[in-house]
Amino acid sequence: MWDFLAGLNLVSTVIAGKNEKGVQSWCVALPELVGLLKTDHSRIIFDRYQPSIEIRNKDKDVLAVPARKANRLKYNRFEKATRTFNEYWQGHTVTLDDKNIVPFVKRKFRDTLELGGRFYGGFQRIPSKDRARFLIDDNATIEIDYSANHLGILYAWEGIAINYKKAYTLENYEWPTDMTEDDWRPIIKAITLRALNTTDFSTLHRAITTSANPKNKATFKTYKDSRAIHDLLRSKGLASKPPHKPKWLDTFIEGIPSDTIADDLVYDFLQKHSAIKAHIGSPNIGLKLQAVDSEIMALVLDTLRLENIPALPVHDSVIVPYQKRSKALAVMTQSFKQITGFLPKIKAT
């Protein structure tokens, strides 16, 4: 294919030794190809011969279609529903700054159809501030989000309606007097998200302790500032090398006071959520919660499709045309209640 395109002077290919990113061969589209692929001459289509769902192991190897009849039937049902969603999008467009965005998704499971199952698409990697400028069929959009989604699901498992207003509060923990709710609420949210995706509380303790270290705070700020400059330069098409990122930064929780004692903070967190304490840290709890939130999202997307409302999933939120926001809110509310038995909290941005 590359030789064919190169022979037509549509691409320029380079075959060389591996560069610093490990890439050995690559090609560049020449102006003639760019001209042929302008949006007024082409459209994005869905490859119906590619599977719309995958089951992967921890090493991200794609596993075979389940052999057992019951599992195979479930696989086929999920695959057909996701394929139907993708085919529906062939009649609609998503653009950002007059450039087409690929709207197709793939559901990804981990080891079994009972774990994971979220919808993934390339558009999800676009920053939220840019996603806010998406146009669907030339219409402005809005992103509607489930709040404290996994906490709400866990409480629903215990037959309890969560108090969403206090989902990210710790009534018994004493924060420094100079901290406001705007300061500590994102900290509690970050701790909650980590707690609901871990099976080893030592990692949560370590993340809190690491984040409270003044030296690490300074390293994080330096990296954050350098990364912002890099992203700005790249957005302008300028050359820039990304700053070095220590591995521990992936678990860094911004804003934790320097004198924080991890044991005290985790203890108060578990006391607050004593009703669901048995689930926190249990095997595969994060993937089990994803299985439920993906089931809710699948119902949302299919219901909106039947209402002829194109919607893009971003894990626990959906992007829809702004004028369809009321209907989307109603569908998201009903879908969550249908799966969990309880009402959700939803916010629109």
C-alpha positions as CSV (number, residue, x, y, z in Angstrom):
1,M,0.0,0.0,0.0
2,W,2.8,2.5,1.0
3,D,4.7,1.6,-2.2
4,F,1.6,2.1,-4.3
5,L,0.9,5.5,-2.8
6,A,4.5,6.6,-3.0
7,G,4.5,5.6,-6.7
8,L,1.7,8.0,-7.2
9,N,3.6,10.8,-5.3
10,L,0.9,10.8,-2.6
11,V,3.2,9.9,0.3
12,S,6.8,10.2,1.1
13,T,8.2,7.2,3.0
14,V,11.3,7.0,5.2
15,I,13.0,3.7,6.1
16,A,15.8,4.2,8.6
17,G,17.1,3.1,12.0
18,K,14.9,3.5,15.0
19,N,14.6,7.0,16.3
20,E,14.4,8.0,20.0
21,K,10.7,6.9,20.1
22,G,11.5,3.5,18.7
23,V,10.0,4.2,15.3
24,Q,11.9,2.8,12.4
25,S,9.7,3.4,9.3
26,W,7.2,6.2,8.7
27,C,5.6,8.2,6.0
28,V,4.3,11.7,5.4
29,A,1.2,12.6,3.4
30,L,2.1,14.9,0.5
31,P,0.0,17.9,-0.6
32,E,-1.7,15.9,-3.4
33,L,-3.0,13.3,-0.9
34,V,-4.1,16.0,1.5
35,G,-6.1,17.6,-1.3
36,L,-7.8,14.3,-2.1
37,L,-8.8,13.8,1.5
38,K,-10.2,17.2,2.2
39,T,-13.5,16.9,4.1
40,D,-15.6,18.1,1.1
41,H,-14.3,15.1,-1.0
42,S,-14.3,12.3,1.6
43,R,-16.1,11.0,4.6
44,I,-15.3,8.8,7.6
45,I,-16.8,5.3,7.3
46,F,-17.0,2.4,9.8
47,D,-15.1,-0.8,9.0
48,R,-17.8,-3.4,9.7
49,Y,-15.3,-6.2,9.4
50,Q,-13.5,-5.1,12.5
51,P,-14.9,-6.3,15.9
52,S,-16.6,-3.7,17.9
53,I,-15.7,-5.3,21.3
54,E,-12.5,-6.9,22.7
55,I,-11.7,-9.0,25.6
56,R,-8.1,-8.5,26.8
57,N,-5.9,-9.9,29.5
58,K,-3.7,-7.9,31.8
59,D,-1.0,-7.7,29.2
60,K,-3.5,-6.2,26.7
61,D,-3.4,-9.3,24.5
62,V,-6.8,-9.8,22.7
63,L,-8.4,-13.0,23.8
64,A,-10.5,-15.3,21.6
65,V,-14.3,-15.2,21.4
66,P,-15.7,-17.1,24.3
67,A,-16.3,-20.8,23.5
68,R,-19.1,-21.5,26.0
69,K,-22.5,-20.9,24.3
70,A,-23.9,-18.6,27.0
71,N,-20.8,-16.4,27.0
72,R,-20.6,-16.5,23.2
73,L,-24.3,-15.3,23.0
74,K,-23.5,-12.5,25.4
75,Y,-20.5,-11.5,23.4
76,N,-22.5,-11.5,20.2
77,R,-25.2,-9.4,21.8
78,F,-22.7,-6.8,23.0
79,E,-20.9,-6.8,19.7
80,K,-24.1,-6.3,17.7
81,A,-25.2,-3.4,19.9
82,T,-21.8,-1.6,19.7
83,R,-21.7,-2.2,15.9
84,T,-25.2,-0.8,15.6
85,F,-24.1,2.3,17.4
86,N,-21.1,2.7,15.1
87,E,-23.1,2.2,12.0
88,Y,-25.7,4.8,13.2
89,W,-22.9,7.3,13.3
90,Q,-22.2,6.9,9.6
91,G,-25.2,9.2,9.1
92,H,-23.9,11.9,11.4
93,T,-20.7,14.0,11.7
94,V,-18.5,15.3,14.5
95,T,-16.2,18.2,13.8
96,L,-13.7,20.3,15.7
97,D,-12.5,23.5,14.0
98,D,-13.9,22.3,10.7
99,K,-11.9,19.0,11.0
100,N,-13.7,15.7,11.1
101,I,-13.5,13.7,14.4
102,V,-13.8,9.9,14.2
103,P,-16.9,9.0,16.3
104,F,-16.6,5.2,16.4
105,V,-16.0,3.3,19.6
106,K,-14.9,-0.2,20.8
107,R,-16.0,-1.8,24.1
108,K,-13.0,-3.3,26.0
109,F,-13.4,-6.0,28.6
110,R,-10.8,-7.5,30.9
111,D,-10.4,-11.3,31.0
112,T,-14.2,-11.8,31.0
113,L,-17.4,-10.1,29.9
114,E,-18.1,-9.4,33.6
115,L,-15.2,-7.1,34.1
116,G,-14.7,-3.7,32.4
117,G,-16.6,-3.1,29.2
118,R,-16.3,0.6,28.8
119,F,-16.6,2.4,25.4
120,Y,-13.3,3.7,24.0
121,G,-12.8,6.1,21.1
122,G,-10.0,8.3,19.9
123,F,-12.1,11.4,20.6
124,Q,-11.9,10.7,24.3
125,R,-8.2,11.7,24.3
126,I,-9.1,15.2,23.2
127,P,-9.0,17.6,26.2
128,S,-12.4,18.4,27.7
129,K,-11.9,22.2,26.9
130,D,-11.6,21.2,23.2
131,R,-14.4,18.6,23.4
132,A,-16.6,21.5,24.5
133,R,-16.2,22.9,21.0
134,F,-17.4,19.7,19.2
135,L,-20.1,20.2,16.6
136,I,-22.5,17.3,16.0
137,D,-24.1,17.7,12.6
138,D,-23.0,21.4,12.7
139,N,-24.8,21.9,16.1
140,A,-23.2,23.1,19.3
141,T,-22.8,20.3,21.9
142,I,-22.9,19.9,25.7
143,E,-21.2,17.2,27.8
144,I,-23.5,15.7,30.5
145,D,-21.8,13.8,33.3
146,Y,-22.8,11.4,36.1
147,S,-21.4,12.7,39.4
148,A,-19.9,10.3,42.0
149,N,-21.0,7.5,39.7
150,H,-19.1,4.6,41.3
151,L,-19.9,5.7,44.8
152,G,-23.6,5.8,43.8
153,I,-23.4,2.3,42.3
154,L,-21.7,0.9,45.5
155,Y,-24.3,2.3,47.8
156,A,-27.1,1.0,45.4
157,W,-25.6,-2.5,45.9
158,E,-26.2,-2.1,49.6
159,G,-29.8,-0.8,49.0
160,I,-28.9,2.7,50.1
161,A,-29.5,6.1,48.3
162,I,-26.2,8.0,48.6
163,N,-26.2,11.6,49.7
164,Y,-24.5,13.1,46.7
165,K,-24.1,16.5,48.4
166,K,-21.8,14.9,50.9
167,A,-20.2,12.4,48.6
168,Y,-16.8,14.1,48.7
169,T,-16.8,15.3,52.3
170,L,-15.2,14.0,55.5
171,E,-17.1,15.3,58.4
172,N,-14.7,14.1,61.1
173,Y,-11.4,15.0,59.4
174,E,-9.7,18.2,60.6
175,W,-8.3,20.1,57.6
176,P,-6.0,23.1,58.2
177,T,-8.0,26.2,59.0
178,D,-6.7,28.0,55.9
179,M,-8.3,25.4,53.6
180,T,-11.7,25.9,52.1
181,E,-14.2,23.4,50.7
182,D,-12.9,24.3,47.2
183,D,-9.4,23.2,48.5
184,W,-10.3,19.8,50.1
185,R,-13.2,18.6,48.0
186,P,-10.9,17.7,45.0
187,I,-8.5,16.0,47.4
188,I,-11.3,13.7,48.7
189,K,-12.5,13.1,45.2
190,A,-9.0,12.0,44.1
191,I,-8.7,9.7,47.2
192,T,-12.1,8.2,46.5
193,L,-11.3,7.4,42.9
194,R,-8.1,5.7,43.9
195,A,-9.7,3.8,46.8
196,L,-12.4,2.4,44.4
197,N,-9.8,1.2,42.0
198,T,-7.3,-0.5,44.3
199,T,-7.0,-3.9,45.9
200,D,-4.0,-2.9,48.1
201,F,-4.5,0.0,50.5
202,S,-0.8,0.3,51.0
203,T,-0.6,1.9,47.6
204,L,-3.2,4.5,48.7
205,H,-1.3,5.2,51.9
206,R,1.9,5.6,49.8
207,A,0.2,7.9,47.4
208,I,-1.0,10.2,50.2
209,T,2.4,10.2,51.9
210,T,4.2,10.9,48.7
211,S,1.8,13.7,47.8
212,A,2.3,15.3,51.2
213,N,6.1,15.5,50.9
214,P,7.2,19.1,50.3
215,K,10.0,18.1,47.9
216,N,7.6,16.1,45.8
217,K,5.2,19.0,45.8
218,A,7.9,21.2,44.3
219,T,8.7,18.5,41.7
220,F,5.1,18.2,40.7
221,K,4.7,21.9,40.3
222,T,7.8,22.1,38.1
223,Y,6.6,19.2,35.9
224,K,3.1,20.7,35.7
225,D,4.4,24.1,34.5
226,S,6.9,22.5,32.1
227,R,4.1,20.3,30.7
228,A,1.8,23.2,30.2
229,I,4.5,25.0,28.2
230,H,5.2,21.9,26.1
231,D,1.5,21.4,25.3
232,L,1.2,25.1,24.3
233,L,4.1,24.9,21.9
234,R,2.8,21.6,20.4
235,S,-0.6,23.2,19.9
236,K,1.1,25.9,17.9
237,G,2.9,23.3,15.8
238,L,6.3,24.1,17.3
239,A,8.9,21.6,18.2
240,S,9.1,20.7,21.9
241,K,10.3,17.7,23.9
242,P,8.0,16.6,26.7
243,P,9.5,17.0,30.2
244,H,10.7,14.0,32.2
245,K,7.9,12.5,34.3
246,P,8.8,10.4,37.3
247,K,6.6,7.3,37.7
248,W,5.2,8.3,41.1
249,L,3.6,11.4,39.6
250,D,0.8,9.2,38.2
251,T,-0.4,8.7,41.7
252,F,0.3,12.2,43.0
253,I,-2.7,13.9,44.7
254,E,-2.5,17.7,44.3
255,G,-3.2,19.9,47.3
256,I,-2.7,17.4,50.2
257,P,-1.3,19.4,53.2
258,S,2.4,18.7,54.1
259,D,1.5,17.5,57.6
260,T,-1.1,14.9,56.5
261,I,-0.9,11.5,58.2
262,A,-2.1,8.9,55.7
263,D,-3.4,6.5,58.3
264,D,-5.7,9.2,59.8
265,L,-7.0,10.3,56.4
266,V,-7.7,6.8,55.2
267,Y,-9.3,5.8,58.5
268,D,-11.8,8.7,58.4
269,F,-12.5,7.9,54.7
270,L,-13.4,4.3,55.6
271,Q,-15.4,5.4,58.6
272,K,-17.5,7.8,56.4
273,H,-18.2,5.0,53.9
274,S,-18.6,2.2,56.4
275,A,-21.8,1.0,54.6
276,I,-19.7,0.0,51.6
277,K,-16.5,-0.7,53.3
278,A,-16.6,-4.4,52.4
279,H,-16.5,-3.6,48.7
280,I,-13.6,-1.1,49.0
281,G,-10.3,-2.9,48.2
282,S,-12.0,-6.1,47.2
283,P,-10.7,-8.1,44.1
284,N,-11.4,-6.4,40.8
285,I,-13.7,-3.8,42.4
286,G,-12.7,-1.1,39.8
287,L,-13.4,-3.4,36.9
288,K,-16.7,-4.6,38.4
289,L,-17.8,-1.0,38.8
290,Q,-16.8,-0.3,35.2
291,A,-19.0,-3.3,34.1
292,V,-22.0,-1.6,35.7
293,D,-21.3,1.9,34.5
294,S,-20.7,0.6,30.9
295,E,-24.0,-1.3,31.1
296,I,-25.7,2.0,32.1
297,M,-23.9,3.8,29.2
298,A,-24.9,1.1,26.7
299,L,-28.5,1.6,27.7
300,V,-28.2,5.4,27.4
301,L,-26.6,5.3,24.0
302,D,-29.1,2.8,22.6
303,T,-32.1,4.8,23.9
304,L,-30.7,8.0,22.5
305,R,-30.1,6.3,19.2
306,L,-33.7,5.1,19.0
307,E,-34.7,8.7,19.6
308,N,-32.4,9.7,16.7
309,I,-30.1,11.7,19.1
310,P,-26.4,11.1,18.3
311,A,-24.3,10.9,21.4
312,L,-20.6,10.3,22.1
313,P,-19.6,8.4,25.3
314,V,-16.7,9.6,27.5
315,H,-16.8,6.9,30.2
316,D,-19.4,8.3,32.6
317,S,-20.5,11.3,30.5
318,V,-22.1,11.8,27.1
319,I,-21.7,14.6,24.5
320,V,-25.0,15.4,22.7
321,P,-26.3,18.3,20.6
322,Y,-27.2,21.2,23.0
323,Q,-30.8,21.4,21.9
324,K,-31.2,17.7,22.9
325,R,-29.9,18.2,26.4
326,S,-33.3,17.9,28.2
327,K,-34.1,14.6,26.5
328,A,-30.5,13.3,27.2
329,L,-30.8,14.2,30.9
330,A,-34.1,12.3,31.2
331,V,-32.6,9.2,29.4
332,M,-29.5,9.2,31.6
333,T,-31.6,9.5,34.8
334,Q,-34.0,6.7,33.7
335,S,-31.1,4.4,32.6
336,F,-29.2,4.7,35.9
337,K,-32.4,4.0,37.8
338,Q,-33.3,1.1,35.6
339,I,-29.9,-0.6,36.3
340,T,-29.3,0.4,39.9
341,G,-32.8,1.1,41.3
342,F,-31.7,4.6,42.5
343,L,-31.6,8.1,41.1
344,P,-28.2,9.6,40.0
345,K,-26.8,13.0,40.2
346,I,-26.1,14.5,36.8
347,K,-24.3,17.7,35.8
348,A,-24.0,19.4,32.5
349,T,-21.0,21.4,31.3
